[in-house]
Amino acid sequence: MTQPQQEAIEAATFRRLLQHLDNHKEVQNIDLMILADFCRNCLAKWYSSEAEARGETIEYEAARELIYGMPYSEWKKNHQLPATPEQLAALEERQTSKK
């Protein structure tokens, strides 16, 4: 496999991940953080960071809009639920166990 072919596959895989997350808005960011130690916001930060590493500039909010498929404020208003005490405790435990 050539480098361009690999990069095309990686890009398609990333787009598929974003589509999967978009199809499962019921999966809250805190759930992703508890289970996988990353969330949609992390993807936006990574996207922005990788763009910068390649000499491109994309603001964090613009990157979040790409990841969420809409402005973050809209996604949050329409899809983000308040974290439950159980979710907060599980996230705290996850973060503590990493240290």
N, C-alpha and C positions, 0 to 999 in steps of 0.2 A: 504494500500500500504506500502510495506517495504521501508526502507531507500535506499537499493541498487536499487530497482525498480524506486523509485523517481529520484535518481541520473542518472540512465540510460535514463529515459525520458527527464530529463533536458539536458543531454549531446546530445541526439538525436535532441532536440529542438534547441540547440545551433548550431549543424552542419547544421540543416535546415535553420537557420537564415543566416549562412555563405553562403550556397548555394544560397539562395534568393538574398543576396547582390551581389554575383558573377554573377548571372543571370541578374542583373540590374546595370551594370557598369555605365549606364547613370546617375544614381543617384550619384551626387557628394557629397563628404564629407561635403562641406560647406552647402549643402541643408539639410543633416542629422543634422548638428549642429544647423541650424536655426529652424528646425521643432522639433527635439527630444533632442537637447542638448547632443548628442554623435555622434561619427562617427566611421569609421573603425579603425582609430588610437587609439581612446578611448578603443575599444574592445581589441586591442593589448596590451595596457597598463594594462587593467584589467586582461587579461590573464597572463601576466608576473607577475603582483602583486599577483594574486591568486596562481600561481606556487611557488613563493617565500614564501608565507604564509604557504605552505605545505612542505617546505624544498627542493624545486626543483629550479633550476636556468634555466631561459630561457631569453636570451638577448632580448631587445626590438625589434631589427631588425629581429630576428628569429621569434618572436611572430607576427610581422607584416607580414612576409612571410606566416605564417600559416593563418592569417586572410584574406589576399589579394589573397592567392593561387599562389603567385609569388613574387619575390623580389619587394619591394615597388618602387624602382627606375623604374623598368619595368612597373608596373601598372601606375605610375604617367606619364611616357612618353607616354603610349598608351591610357590612359583613362581619365586622369585628365585635365579638361579645365581650363583656367584662370578664376578666380572669376570675375563676373561682378560687376560694381558699385552698382547695386541693391542688389546683394547677400551680398556684404560687408556691405552695409547700414543695411540690415535686420539682419545680424549677430551682428553688433554693437548694434542695438536696442535690440536684444535678450539678449545680455550680460549686457547691461545697466539696463534692466528691472529686472534682477535677483538680483541686488544689493539692 
